[in-house]
Amino acid sequence: MTKWGVGPKFFIYSVIYSFLIIAVTVYFYPLFKMTFIPYGILASIGVILILTGLPFYIISLVSVMRAFKAGHLVTDGVYGMCRHPIYAAWVIFFVPGIVLLINSWIGFSISVVMYFLLQMLVKEEDQYLEKSFGKEYLAYRKKVPAVLPIGWIKKEG
């Protein structure tokens, strides 16, 4: 396993599906346009999502690169919210933000497909981390959700 984990596979599959959805959106324009909310509001929410995701992504990336280099497991900060925050940033913040900016309700399927794709691919990373960090990773995995940081506020500790 490299420092990029399953990221390259996740990226390639996600980009292929994203291009397909964008092509469908453009081809059938304005069929998938969100007309029930003014574009100014959609764009504002999209920018807020992207700007919120940016520090989440950067902090995640810096933390994991430092830990990978040092051979440590990161379990605090954004990694205390979800085990795979780099991927989560794309699924939760970046893609929905971009979808709002391009104004295509069918574009939200990209995040859904990415989430399920990630659920399949991330098993490889989990196996690597379990092999590398043993009981420490198993305890972390039991306590922290994989992608969606749901319930992290209520967790014990």
C-alpha positions as CSV (number, residue, x, y, z in Angstrom):
1,M,0.0,0.0,0.0
2,T,1.4,3.4,-0.9
3,K,0.8,6.6,0.9
4,W,-2.0,7.3,-1.6
5,G,-4.0,4.3,-0.4
6,V,-6.9,3.5,-2.7
7,G,-7.1,7.1,-3.8
8,P,-6.0,6.6,-7.4
9,K,-8.6,3.9,-8.0
10,F,-11.2,6.0,-6.2
11,F,-10.2,9.0,-8.3
12,I,-10.4,7.2,-11.7
13,Y,-13.8,5.6,-11.1
14,S,-15.2,8.8,-9.7
15,V,-14.0,10.9,-12.6
16,I,-15.4,8.4,-15.1
17,Y,-18.8,8.6,-13.5
18,S,-18.6,12.3,-13.0
19,F,-17.9,12.9,-16.7
20,L,-20.8,10.7,-17.6
21,I,-23.2,12.7,-15.4
22,I,-21.8,16.0,-16.6
23,A,-22.3,14.9,-20.2
24,V,-25.9,13.9,-19.5
25,T,-26.5,17.2,-17.7
26,V,-25.1,19.2,-20.7
27,Y,-26.8,17.0,-23.3
28,F,-30.3,17.2,-21.7
29,Y,-29.9,20.9,-20.5
30,P,-32.0,22.3,-18.9
31,L,-33.8,19.1,-17.8
32,F,-31.7,18.6,-14.6
33,K,-31.5,22.2,-13.6
34,M,-32.6,23.0,-10.1
35,T,-35.2,25.7,-10.7
36,F,-37.0,25.6,-7.3
37,I,-34.1,27.5,-5.5
38,P,-32.6,30.7,-6.9
39,Y,-29.2,30.1,-8.4
40,G,-27.6,32.8,-6.1
41,I,-28.5,30.7,-3.1
42,L,-27.3,27.4,-4.7
43,A,-24.0,29.0,-5.7
44,S,-23.6,30.5,-2.2
45,I,-24.1,27.1,-0.5
46,G,-21.8,25.5,-3.1
47,V,-19.0,28.0,-2.3
48,I,-19.5,27.5,1.4
49,L,-19.3,23.7,1.1
50,I,-16.1,24.0,-1.0
51,L,-14.5,26.5,1.4
52,T,-15.5,24.3,4.4
53,G,-14.1,21.2,2.8
54,L,-10.8,22.8,1.8
55,P,-9.3,23.1,5.3
56,F,-10.8,19.7,6.2
57,Y,-9.0,18.2,3.2
58,I,-5.7,20.0,3.7
59,I,-5.5,19.1,7.3
60,S,-6.3,15.5,6.6
61,L,-3.8,15.3,3.8
62,V,-1.0,16.9,5.8
63,S,-1.7,14.7,8.9
64,V,-1.8,11.4,7.0
65,M,1.4,12.2,5.0
66,R,3.3,13.0,8.1
67,A,2.0,9.9,9.9
68,F,2.7,7.7,6.9
69,K,6.3,9.0,6.7
70,A,6.7,8.4,10.5
71,G,5.0,5.0,10.5
72,H,2.2,6.2,12.9
73,L,-1.5,5.9,12.9
74,V,-3.4,9.2,13.0
75,T,-6.5,9.0,15.3
76,D,-7.0,12.6,16.4
77,G,-8.2,15.8,14.8
78,V,-10.2,15.2,11.7
79,Y,-9.2,11.5,11.9
80,G,-11.1,11.4,15.2
81,M,-14.3,12.4,13.2
82,C,-13.9,9.8,10.5
83,R,-11.2,7.3,9.5
84,H,-11.0,8.4,5.8
85,P,-11.5,12.2,5.9
86,I,-9.6,12.9,2.6
87,Y,-12.2,10.8,0.7
88,A,-15.0,12.3,2.9
89,A,-14.0,15.8,1.9
90,W,-14.8,14.9,-1.7
91,V,-18.0,13.0,-1.0
92,I,-19.4,15.5,1.6
93,F,-18.0,18.9,0.6
94,F,-16.4,19.3,-2.8
95,V,-18.7,17.3,-5.1
96,P,-21.9,18.6,-3.6
97,G,-20.5,22.1,-3.8
98,I,-19.5,21.7,-7.4
99,V,-22.9,20.2,-8.2
100,L,-24.6,23.2,-6.7
101,L,-22.4,25.5,-8.8
102,I,-23.2,23.7,-12.0
103,N,-26.9,23.5,-11.0
104,S,-27.7,19.9,-11.7
105,W,-29.8,17.9,-9.3
106,I,-28.7,14.6,-11.0
107,G,-25.1,15.6,-10.1
108,F,-25.9,14.6,-6.5
109,S,-25.8,11.0,-7.7
110,I,-22.0,11.5,-8.0
111,S,-21.6,11.8,-4.2
112,V,-23.9,8.7,-3.7
113,V,-21.9,6.6,-6.2
114,M,-18.6,7.8,-4.7
115,Y,-19.8,6.9,-1.2
116,F,-20.7,3.3,-2.2
117,L,-17.6,3.0,-4.3
118,L,-15.5,4.1,-1.4
119,Q,-17.2,1.6,0.9
120,M,-16.0,-1.1,-1.4
121,L,-12.5,0.2,-2.0
122,V,-11.6,1.3,1.5
123,K,-11.7,-2.3,2.7
124,E,-8.2,-2.7,1.1
125,E,-6.9,0.2,3.2
126,D,-8.6,-1.1,6.3
127,Q,-6.8,-4.5,5.9
128,Y,-3.5,-2.7,5.4
129,L,-4.0,-0.6,8.5
130,E,-5.1,-3.5,10.6
131,K,-2.0,-5.5,9.5
132,S,0.3,-2.5,10.2
133,F,-1.2,-1.3,13.5
134,G,-3.1,-4.3,14.8
135,K,-5.1,-3.8,18.0
136,E,-4.6,0.0,17.9
137,Y,-6.3,0.2,14.5
138,L,-9.0,-2.2,15.5
139,A,-9.9,-0.1,18.6
140,Y,-9.9,3.0,16.4
141,R,-12.0,1.4,13.7
142,K,-14.5,0.3,16.3
143,K,-14.8,3.8,17.7
144,V,-14.7,6.0,14.6
145,P,-16.9,5.8,11.5
146,A,-15.3,5.2,8.1
147,V,-16.5,8.1,6.0
148,L,-19.5,10.0,7.3
149,P,-18.6,11.8,10.5
150,I,-22.0,11.0,12.0
151,G,-22.0,10.4,15.7
152,W,-18.5,11.6,16.3
153,I,-19.7,14.2,18.8
154,K,-21.3,11.5,21.0
155,K,-18.3,9.0,20.9
156,E,-16.7,8.2,24.2
157,G,-13.3,9.3,25.1
